[in-house]
Amino acid sequence: MIHIIEKPLLTEKAMKNVDKGQYVFQVNPNANKIEIRKAIEDMFEVKVKSVRTLRVKPKYLRRYTRKGLIEGKTKLRKKAYITLQPGFSIEMIGGIGNTD
């Protein structure tokens, strides 16, 4: 279960709907919605209402240096938008996610 959830995303956009019970996590790109739901429920002891996922495509990067052109890309990421049942919340860093 630990390998499914990589980390919570604590950006302004991700924290916009915390008061509505929605949290955003970066998850393993090979995980499906059922595995993500089970991992969240086991890890935080909450009831999940819905799981929405999206895949963030890699960005291709190009940099010119003294030695020439260096090309590369970022890795594929997957985000999961988790909506909890009413009455449940997840404690985030500094009490941001506590809605009790």
N, CA, C and O atoms as a Tinker XYZ file with bonds, in Angstrom:
   400  protein
     1  N      0.807000   -1.202000    0.000000    73     2
     2  CA     0.000000    0.000000    0.000000    64     1     3
     3  C      0.848000    1.263000    0.000000    63     2     4     5
     4  O      0.437000    2.289000   -0.541000    81     3
     5  N      2.020000    1.195000    0.599000    73     3     6
     6  CA     2.871000    2.377000    0.681000    64     5     7
     7  C      3.366000    2.776000   -0.707000    63     6     8     9
     8  O      3.583000    3.960000   -0.963000    81     7
     9  N      3.544000    1.822000   -1.592000    73     7    10
    10  CA     4.062000    2.116000   -2.923000    64     9    11
    11  C      3.012000    2.732000   -3.843000    63    10    12    13
    12  O      3.358000    3.273000   -4.893000    81    11
    13  N      1.753000    2.661000   -3.470000    73    11    14
    14  CA     0.701000    3.231000   -4.306000    64    13    15
    15  C      0.632000    4.740000   -4.123000    63    14    16    17
    16  O      0.611000    5.478000   -5.108000    81    15
    17  N      0.597000    5.213000   -2.877000    73    15    18
    18  CA     0.542000    6.643000   -2.571000    64    17    19
    19  C      1.969000    7.150000   -2.430000    63    18    20    21
    20  O      2.685000    6.730000   -1.521000    81    19
    21  N      2.393000    8.045000   -3.314000    73    19    22
    22  CA     3.754000    8.561000   -3.250000    64    21    23
    23  C      3.868000    9.752000   -2.306000    63    22    24    25
    24  O      4.746000    9.776000   -1.444000    81    23
    25  N      2.975000   10.754000   -2.463000    73    23    26
    26  CA     3.022000   11.917000   -1.576000    64    25    27
    27  C      1.767000   12.755000   -1.774000    63    26    28    29
    28  O      1.149000   12.712000   -2.838000    81    27
    29  N      1.389000   13.523000   -0.745000    73    27    30
    30  CA     0.276000   14.463000   -0.930000    64    29    31
    31  C      0.782000   15.710000   -1.647000    63    30    32    33
    32  O      1.933000   16.109000   -1.471000    81    31
    33  N     -0.071000   16.317000   -2.447000    73    31    34
    34  CA     0.290000   17.557000   -3.120000    64    33    35
    35  C     -0.276000   18.714000   -2.308000    63    34    36    37
    36  O     -1.486000   18.801000   -2.097000    81    35
    37  N      0.605000   19.602000   -1.853000    73    35    38
    38  CA     0.218000   20.686000   -0.958000    64    37    39
    39  C      0.337000   22.045000   -1.642000    63    38    40    41
    40  O      0.775000   23.013000   -1.021000    81    39
    41  N     -0.045000   22.125000   -2.904000    73    39    42
    42  CA    -0.004000   23.389000   -3.625000    64    41    43
    43  C     -1.277000   24.181000   -3.342000    63    42    44    45
    44  O     -2.236000   23.646000   -2.785000    81    43
    45  N     -1.284000   25.447000   -3.724000    73    43    46
    46  CA    -2.467000   26.282000   -3.516000    64    45    47
    47  C     -3.677000   25.718000   -4.259000    63    46    48    49
    48  O     -4.780000   25.684000   -3.715000    81    47
    49  N     -3.477000   25.285000   -5.474000    73    47    50
    50  CA    -4.580000   24.745000   -6.267000    64    49    51
    51  C     -5.113000   23.449000   -5.652000    63    50    52    53
    52  O     -6.321000   23.213000   -5.647000    81    51
    53  N     -4.223000   22.621000   -5.141000    73    51    54
    54  CA    -4.647000   21.362000   -4.546000    64    53    55
    55  C     -5.378000   21.585000   -3.221000    63    54    56    57
    56  O     -6.281000   20.821000   -2.877000    81    55
    57  N     -4.998000   22.620000   -2.480000    73    55    58
    58  CA    -5.600000   22.868000   -1.172000    64    57    59
    59  C     -6.872000   23.715000   -1.257000    63    58    60    61
    60  O     -7.476000   24.021000   -0.228000    81    59
    61  N     -7.283000   24.096000   -2.463000    73    59    62
    62  CA    -8.440000   24.960000   -2.641000    64    61    63
    63  C     -9.732000   24.296000   -2.168000    63    62    64    65
    64  O    -10.609000   24.991000   -1.654000    81    63
    65  N     -9.883000   22.995000   -2.320000    73    63    66
    66  CA   -11.134000   22.303000   -2.002000    64    65    67
    67  C    -11.034000   21.408000   -0.772000    63    66    68    69
    68  O    -11.825000   20.477000   -0.619000    81    67
    69  N    -10.063000   21.683000    0.114000    73    67    70
    70  CA    -9.923000   20.863000    1.320000    64    69    71
    71  C    -11.153000   21.005000    2.209000    63    70    72    73
    72  O    -11.574000   20.034000    2.837000    81    71
    73  N    -11.733000   22.200000    2.270000    73    71    74
    74  CA   -12.917000   22.391000    3.114000    64    73    75
    75  C    -14.119000   21.596000    2.598000    63    74    76    77
    76  O    -15.056000   21.341000    3.354000    81    75
    77  N    -14.104000   21.205000    1.331000    73    75    78
    78  CA   -15.171000   20.367000    0.755000    64    77    79
    79  C    -14.855000   18.881000    0.880000    63    78    80    81
    80  O    -15.647000   18.040000    0.454000    81    79
    81  N    -13.699000   18.552000    1.463000    73    79    82
    82  CA   -13.330000   17.149000    1.647000    64    81    83
    83  C    -12.597000   16.542000    0.478000    63    82    84    85
    84  O    -12.616000   15.323000    0.306000    81    83
    85  N    -11.941000   17.371000   -0.342000    73    83    86
    86  CA   -11.212000   16.854000   -1.500000    64    85    87
    87  C     -9.713000   17.064000   -1.304000    63    86    88    89
    88  O     -9.269000   18.165000   -0.978000    81    87
    89  N     -8.943000   16.005000   -1.506000    73    87    90
    90  CA    -7.495000   16.029000   -1.329000    64    89    91
    91  C     -6.841000   15.507000   -2.605000    63    90    92    93
    92  O     -7.445000   14.745000   -3.360000    81    91
    93  N     -5.588000   15.931000   -2.835000    73    91    94
    94  CA    -4.870000   15.532000   -4.043000    64    93    95
    95  C     -3.592000   14.810000   -3.626000    63    94    96    97
    96  O     -2.848000   15.289000   -2.770000    81    95
    97  N     -3.347000   13.657000   -4.238000    73    95    98
    98  CA    -2.156000   12.863000   -3.965000    64    97    99
    99  C     -1.473000   12.514000   -5.270000    63    98   100   101
   100  O     -2.121000   12.341000   -6.302000    81    99
   101  N     -0.151000   12.412000   -5.210000    73    99   102
   102  CA     0.594000   11.866000   -6.337000    64   101   103
   103  C      0.700000   10.371000   -6.087000    63   102   104   105
   104  O      1.146000    9.941000   -5.023000    81   103
   105  N      0.289000    9.578000   -7.073000    73   103   106
   106  CA     0.235000    8.131000   -6.906000    64   105   107
   107  C      1.091000    7.450000   -7.966000    63   106   108   109
   108  O      1.565000    8.084000   -8.909000    81   107
   109  N      1.274000    6.158000   -7.792000    73   107   110
   110  CA     2.017000    5.347000   -8.749000    64   109   111
   111  C      1.267000    5.343000  -10.081000    63   110   112   113
   112  O      0.058000    5.112000  -10.093000    81   111
   113  N      1.949000    5.593000  -11.206000    73   111   114
   114  CA     1.261000    5.639000  -12.507000    64   113   115
   115  C      0.577000    4.333000  -12.901000    63   114   116   117
   116  O     -0.302000    4.346000  -13.764000    81   115
   117  N      0.951000    3.214000  -12.300000    73   115   118
   118  CA     0.342000    1.929000  -12.647000    64   117   119
   119  C     -0.829000    1.564000  -11.738000    63   118   120   121
   120  O     -1.472000    0.537000  -11.954000    81   119
   121  N     -1.118000    2.381000  -10.728000    73   119   122
   122  CA    -2.200000    2.077000   -9.788000    64   121   123
   123  C     -3.553000    2.426000  -10.400000    63   122   124   125
   124  O     -3.672000    3.397000  -11.147000    81   123
   125  N     -4.575000    1.627000  -10.078000    73   123   126
   126  CA    -5.927000    1.922000  -10.552000    64   125   127
   127  C     -6.741000    2.534000   -9.415000    63   126   128   129
   128  O     -6.247000    2.645000   -8.292000    81   127
   129  N     -7.977000    2.929000   -9.693000    73   127   130
   130  CA    -8.802000    3.639000   -8.716000    64   129   131
   131  C     -9.141000    2.771000   -7.501000    63   130   132   133
   132  O     -9.208000    3.276000   -6.380000    81   131
   133  N     -9.349000    1.494000   -7.711000    73   131   134
   134  CA    -9.690000    0.597000   -6.602000    64   133   135
   135  C     -8.511000    0.477000   -5.639000    63   134   136   137
   136  O     -8.701000    0.532000   -4.424000    81   135
   137  N     -7.302000    0.315000   -6.164000    73   135   138
   138  CA    -6.115000    0.231000   -5.319000    64   137   139
   139  C     -5.877000    1.543000   -4.573000    63   138   140   141
   140  O     -5.494000    1.527000   -3.403000    81   139
   141  N     -6.099000    2.672000   -5.237000    73   139   142
   142  CA    -5.910000    3.974000   -4.603000    64   141   143
   143  C     -6.914000    4.149000   -3.471000    63   142   144   145
   144  O     -6.553000    4.624000   -2.394000    81   143
   145  N     -8.166000    3.774000   -3.699000    73   143   146
   146  CA    -9.209000    3.882000   -2.671000    64   145   147
   147  C     -8.845000    3.056000   -1.433000    63   146   148   149
   148  O     -8.940000    3.547000   -0.308000    81   147
   149  N     -8.427000    1.802000   -1.642000    73   147   150
   150  CA    -8.057000    0.935000   -0.527000    64   149   151
   151  C     -6.861000    1.489000    0.238000    63   150   152   153
   152  O     -6.835000    1.440000    1.468000    81   151
   153  N     -5.866000    2.018000   -0.486000    73   151   154
   154  CA    -4.665000    2.554000    0.164000    64   153   155
   155  C     -5.006000    3.766000    1.027000    63   154   156   157
   156  O     -4.499000    3.883000    2.143000    81   155
   157  N     -5.851000    4.665000    0.535000    73   155   158
   158  CA    -6.234000    5.855000    1.297000    64   157   159
   159  C     -7.042000    5.453000    2.527000    63   158   160   161
   160  O     -6.797000    5.964000    3.619000    81   159
   161  N     -7.999000    4.547000    2.363000    73   159   162
   162  CA    -8.827000    4.126000    3.488000    64   161   163
   163  C     -8.005000    3.417000    4.561000    63   162   164   165
   164  O     -8.258000    3.612000    5.750000    81   163
   165  N     -7.027000    2.598000    4.169000    73   163   166
   166  CA    -6.186000    1.906000    5.143000    64   165   167
   167  C     -5.188000    2.845000    5.807000    63   166   168   169
   168  O     -4.938000    2.740000    7.008000    81   167
   169  N     -4.619000    3.760000    5.035000    73   167   170
   170  CA    -3.571000    4.630000    5.557000    64   169   171
   171  C     -4.116000    5.696000    6.514000    63   170   172   173
   172  O     -3.510000    5.955000    7.554000    81   171
   173  N     -5.241000    6.310000    6.178000    73   171   174
   174  CA    -5.769000    7.426000    6.959000    64   173   175
   175  C     -7.028000    7.086000    7.754000    63   174   176   177
   176  O     -7.528000    7.935000    8.492000    81   175
   177  N     -7.556000    5.858000    7.622000    73   175   178
   178  CA    -8.748000    5.404000    8.332000    64   177   179
   179  C     -9.942000    6.333000    8.092000    63   178   180   181
   180  O    -10.562000    6.825000    9.035000    81   179
   181  N    -10.249000    6.560000    6.823000    73   179   182
   182  CA   -11.380000    7.394000    6.403000    64   181   183
   183  C    -12.203000    6.614000    5.377000    63   182   184   185
   184  O    -11.772000    5.565000    4.898000    81   183
   185  N    -13.375000    7.125000    5.047000    73   183   186
   186  CA   -14.216000    6.539000    4.005000    64   185   187
   187  C    -14.143000    7.431000    2.765000    63   186   188   189
   188  O    -14.372000    8.637000    2.849000    81   187
   189  N    -13.828000    6.845000    1.634000    73   187   190
   190  CA   -13.662000    7.582000    0.378000    64   189   191
   191  C    -14.967000    7.554000   -0.400000    63   190   192   193
   192  O    -15.564000    6.495000   -0.593000    81   191
   193  N    -15.400000    8.715000   -0.840000    73   191   194
   194  CA   -16.621000    8.829000   -1.646000    64   193   195
   195  C    -16.323000    8.589000   -3.122000    63   194   196   197
   196  O    -17.021000    7.820000   -3.783000    81   195
   197  N    -15.268000    9.256000   -3.646000    73   195   198
   198  CA   -14.921000    9.069000   -5.056000    64   197   199
   199  C    -13.434000    9.292000   -5.275000    63   198   200   201
   200  O    -12.764000    9.970000   -4.496000    81   199
   201  N    -12.940000    8.703000   -6.353000    73   199   202
   202  CA   -11.546000    8.849000   -6.767000    64   201   203
   203  C    -11.526000    9.234000   -8.236000    63   202   204   205
   204  O    -12.097000    8.536000   -9.075000    81   203
   205  N    -10.868000   10.347000   -8.547000    73   203   206
   206  CA   -10.673000   10.754000   -9.943000    64   205   207
   207  C     -9.176000   10.813000  -10.186000    63   206   208   209
   208  O     -8.432000   11.309000   -9.340000    81   207
   209  N     -8.729000   10.318000  -11.323000    73   207   210
   210  CA    -7.297000   10.290000  -11.616000    64   209   211
   211  C     -7.007000   11.001000  -12.923000    63   210   212   213
   212  O     -7.864000   11.118000  -13.798000    81   211
   213  N     -5.769000   11.472000  -13.030000    73   211   214
   214  CA    -5.299000   12.023000  -14.297000    64   213   215
   215  C     -3.812000   11.771000  -14.417000    63   214   216   217
   216  O     -3.083000   11.734000  -13.425000    81   215
   217  N     -3.383000   11.601000  -15.646000    73   215   218
   218  CA    -1.966000   11.355000  -15.935000    64   217   219
   219  C     -1.350000   12.644000  -16.453000    63   218   220   221
   220  O     -1.870000   13.261000  -17.382000    81   219
   221  N     -0.241000   13.047000  -15.848000    73   219   222
   222  CA     0.485000   14.251000  -16.261000    64   221   223
   223  C      1.593000   13.802000  -17.195000    63   222   224   225
   224  O      2.505000   13.078000  -16.795000    81   223
   225  N      1.505000   14.235000  -18.433000    73   223   226
   226  CA     2.472000   13.813000  -19.434000    64   225   227
   227  C      3.859000   14.385000  -19.123000    63   226   228   229
   228  O      3.969000   15.436000  -18.493000    81   227
   229  N      4.914000   13.696000  -19.563000    73   227   230
   230  CA     6.265000   14.215000  -19.337000    64   229   231
   231  C      6.516000   15.484000  -20.143000    63   230   232   233
   232  O      5.986000   15.657000  -21.241000    81   231
   233  N      7.333000   16.365000  -19.578000    73   231   234
   234  CA     7.737000   17.572000  -20.299000    64   233   235
   235  C      9.109000   17.318000  -20.908000    63   234   236   237
   236  O     10.006000   16.788000  -20.252000    81   235
   237  N      9.257000   17.702000  -22.166000    73   235   238
   238  CA    10.538000   17.553000  -22.837000    64   237   239
   239  C     11.349000   18.820000  -22.631000    63   238   240   241
   240  O     10.869000   19.926000  -22.883000    81   239
   241  N     12.575000   18.650000  -22.172000    73   239   242
   242  CA    13.434000   19.775000  -21.829000    64   241   243
   243  C     14.651000   19.801000  -22.741000    63   242   244   245
   244  O     15.158000   18.755000  -23.148000    81   243
   245  N     15.108000   20.988000  -23.053000    73   243   246
   246  CA    16.275000   21.161000  -23.910000    64   245   247
   247  C     17.104000   22.304000  -23.338000    63   246   248   249
   248  O     16.576000   23.380000  -23.059000    81   247
   249  N     18.403000   22.069000  -23.164000    73   247   250
   250  CA    19.273000   23.078000  -22.572000    64   249   251
   251  C     20.563000   23.173000  -23.384000    63   250   252   253
   252  O     21.166000   22.161000  -23.740000    81   251
   253  N     20.966000   24.387000  -23.665000    73   251   254
   254  CA    22.210000   24.621000  -24.403000    64   253   255
   255  C     23.319000   24.916000  -23.409000    63   254   256   257
   256  O     23.189000   25.807000  -22.569000    81   255
   257  N     24.416000   24.164000  -23.506000    73   255   258
   258  CA    25.555000   24.346000  -22.619000    64   257   259
   259  C     26.816000   24.488000  -23.454000    63   258   260   261
   260  O     26.764000   24.464000  -24.684000    81   259
   261  N     27.954000   24.637000  -22.777000    73   259   262
   262  CA    29.236000   24.733000  -23.489000    64   261   263
   263  C     29.546000   23.454000  -24.262000    63   262   264   265
   264  O     30.159000   23.485000  -25.329000    81   263
   265  N     29.114000   22.348000  -23.708000    73   263   266
   266  CA    29.409000   21.064000  -24.345000    64   265   267
   267  C     28.393000   20.693000  -25.416000    63   266   268   269
   268  O     28.527000   19.659000  -26.070000    81   267
   269  N     27.390000   21.522000  -25.595000    73   267   270
   270  CA    26.410000   21.248000  -26.637000    64   269   271
   271  C     25.002000   21.158000  -26.082000    63   270   272   273
   272  O     24.721000   21.617000  -24.975000    81   271
   273  N     24.148000   20.575000  -26.847000    73   271   274
   274  CA    22.737000   20.469000  -26.527000    64   273   275
   275  C     22.484000   19.269000  -25.608000    63   274   276   277
   276  O     22.923000   18.156000  -25.898000    81   275
   277  N     21.780000   19.500000  -24.508000    73   275   278
   278  CA    21.393000   18.432000  -23.593000    64   277   279
   279  C     19.881000   18.321000  -23.639000    63   278   280   281
   280  O     19.169000   19.295000  -23.398000    81   279
   281  N     19.397000   17.129000  -23.950000    73   279   282
   282  CA    17.957000   16.903000  -24.030000    64   281   283
   283  C     17.551000   15.863000  -23.004000    63   282   284   285
   284  O     18.320000   14.961000  -22.673000    81   283
   285  N     16.337000   16.002000  -22.510000    73   283   286
   286  CA    15.813000   15.035000  -21.558000    64   285   287
   287  C     14.330000   15.267000  -21.367000    63   286   288   289
   288  O     13.722000   16.093000  -22.049000    81   287
   289  N     13.755000   14.530000  -20.433000    73   287   290
   290  CA    12.339000   14.721000  -20.136000    64   289   291
   291  C     12.073000   14.350000  -18.688000    63   290   292   293
   292  O     12.816000   13.576000  -18.085000    81   291
   293  N     11.001000   14.914000  -18.136000    73   291   294
   294  CA    10.578000   14.558000  -16.789000    64   293   295
   295  C      9.819000   13.242000  -16.861000    63   294   296   297
   296  O      9.431000   12.801000  -17.943000    81   295
   297  N      9.609000   12.617000  -15.714000    73   295   298
   298  CA     8.921000   11.324000  -15.739000    64   297   299
   299  C      7.415000   11.518000  -15.725000    63   298   300   301
   300  O      6.908000   12.568000  -15.331000    81   299
   301  N      6.720000   10.493000  -16.159000    73   299   302
   302  CA     5.265000   10.471000  -16.167000    64   301   303
   303  C      4.771000   10.457000  -14.724000    63   302   304   305
   304  O      5.288000    9.705000  -13.898000    81   303
   305  N      3.772000   11.287000  -14.417000    73   303   306
   306  CA     3.189000   11.324000  -13.084000    64   305   307
   307  C      1.693000   11.049000  -13.172000    63   306   308   309
   308  O      1.076000   11.206000  -14.226000    81   307
   309  N      1.130000   10.638000  -12.052000    73   307   310
   310  CA    -0.314000   10.414000  -11.981000    64   309   311
   311  C     -0.821000   11.055000  -10.699000    63   310   312   313
   312  O     -0.266000   10.842000   -9.622000    81   311
   313  N     -1.896000   11.850000  -10.830000    73   311   314
   314  CA    -2.513000   12.505000   -9.682000    64   313   315
   315  C     -3.847000   11.833000   -9.403000    63   314   316   317
   316  O     -4.527000   11.365000  -10.315000    81   315
   317  N     -4.211000   11.795000   -8.124000    73   315   318
   318  CA    -5.510000   11.265000   -7.719000    64   317   319
   319  C     -6.217000   12.316000   -6.880000    63   318   320   321
   320  O     -5.686000   12.786000   -5.873000    81   319
   321  N     -7.424000   12.679000   -7.306000    73   319   322
   322  CA    -8.268000   13.599000   -6.549000    64   321   323
   323  C     -9.228000   12.744000   -5.717000    63   322   324   325
   324  O    -10.095000   12.060000   -6.261000    81   323
   325  N     -9.062000   12.793000   -4.400000    73   323   326
   326  CA    -9.823000   11.962000   -3.482000    64   325   327
   327  C    -10.890000   12.819000   -2.819000    63   326   328   329
   328  O    -10.569000   13.849000   -2.228000    81   327
   329  N    -12.153000   12.414000   -2.906000    73   327   330
   330  CA   -13.244000   13.074000   -2.200000    64   329   331
   331  C    -13.705000   12.145000   -1.087000    63   330   332   333
   332  O    -14.013000   10.979000   -1.332000    81   331
   333  N    -13.752000   12.667000    0.142000    73   331   334
   334  CA   -14.116000   11.869000    1.298000    64   333   335
   335  C    -15.607000   11.993000    1.601000    63   334   336   337
   336  O    -16.261000   12.958000    1.205000    81   335
   337  N    -16.130000   10.988000    2.316000    73   335   338
   338  CA   -17.510000   11.034000    2.792000    64   337   339
   339  C    -17.649000   12.191000    3.777000    63   338   340   341
   340  O    -16.672000   12.544000    4.437000    81   339
   341  N    -18.834000   12.793000    3.896000    73   339   342
   342  CA   -19.028000   13.881000    4.869000    64   341   343
   343  C    -18.712000   13.422000    6.289000    63   342   344   345
   344  O    -19.084000   12.321000    6.695000    81   343
   345  N    -18.024000   14.278000    7.035000    73   343   346
   346  CA   -17.657000   13.955000    8.412000    64   345   347
   347  C    -16.250000   13.416000    8.565000    63   346   348   349
   348  O    -15.776000   13.267000    9.691000    81   347
   349  N    -15.570000   13.121000    7.475000    73   347   350
   350  CA   -14.200000   12.621000    7.530000    64   349   351
   351  C    -13.242000   13.693000    7.033000    63   350   352   353
   352  O    -13.601000   14.515000    6.190000    81   351
   353  N    -12.019000   13.683000    7.561000    73   351   354
   354  CA   -10.985000   14.596000    7.085000    64   353   355
   355  C     -9.625000   13.937000    7.263000    63   354   356   357
   356  O     -9.488000   12.979000    8.025000    81   355
   357  N     -8.634000   14.444000    6.568000    73   355   358
   358  CA    -7.275000   13.954000    6.652000    64   357   359
   359  C     -6.430000   15.071000    7.241000    63   358   360   361
   360  O     -6.481000   16.210000    6.775000    81   359
   361  N     -5.657000   14.743000    8.260000    73   359   362
   362  CA    -4.778000   15.724000    8.908000    64   361   363
   363  C     -3.553000   15.918000    8.015000    63   362   364   365
   364  O     -2.764000   14.994000    7.816000    81   363
   365  N     -3.405000   17.119000    7.487000    73   363   366
   366  CA    -2.250000   17.454000    6.664000    64   365   367
   367  C     -1.231000   18.223000    7.508000    63   366   368   369
   368  O     -1.437000   18.415000    8.706000    81   367
   369  N     -0.157000   18.653000    6.898000    73   367   370
   370  CA     0.905000   19.378000    7.584000    64   369   371
   371  C      0.378000   20.667000    8.181000    63   370   372   373
   372  O     -0.277000   21.446000    7.488000    81   371
   373  N      0.650000   20.904000    9.440000    73   371   374
   374  CA     0.274000   22.156000   10.091000    64   373   375
   375  C     -1.219000   22.304000   10.323000    63   374   376   377
   376  O     -1.687000   23.415000   10.571000    81   375
   377  N     -1.983000   21.217000   10.252000    73   375   378
   378  CA    -3.412000   21.279000   10.505000    64   377   379
   379  C     -4.207000   21.865000    9.363000    63   378   380   381
   380  O     -5.347000   22.282000    9.570000    81   379
   381  N     -3.647000   21.913000    8.154000    73   379   382
   382  CA    -4.364000   22.498000    7.019000    64   381   383
   383  C     -5.606000   21.688000    6.691000    63   382   384   385
   384  O     -6.647000   22.263000    6.374000    81   383
   385  N     -5.522000   20.386000    6.759000    73   383   386
   386  CA    -6.641000   19.552000    6.337000    64   385   387
   387  C     -7.643000   19.248000    7.421000    63   386   388   389
   388  O     -8.606000   18.527000    7.162000    81   387
   389  N     -7.464000   19.760000    8.623000    73   387   390
   390  CA    -8.379000   19.456000    9.718000    64   389   391
   391  C     -9.613000   20.334000    9.636000    63   390   392   393
   392  O     -9.515000   21.546000    9.830000    81   391
   393  N    -10.779000   19.751000    9.352000    73   391   394
   394  CA   -12.008000   20.522000    9.235000    64   393   395
   395  C    -12.988000   20.200000   10.352000    63   394   396   397
   396  O    -14.174000   20.503000   10.226000    81   395
   397  N    -12.528000   19.596000   11.438000    73   395   398
   398  CA   -13.425000   19.235000   12.548000    64   397   399
   399  C    -13.881000   20.458000   13.311000    63   398   400
   400  O    -14.638000   20.339000   14.274000    81   399
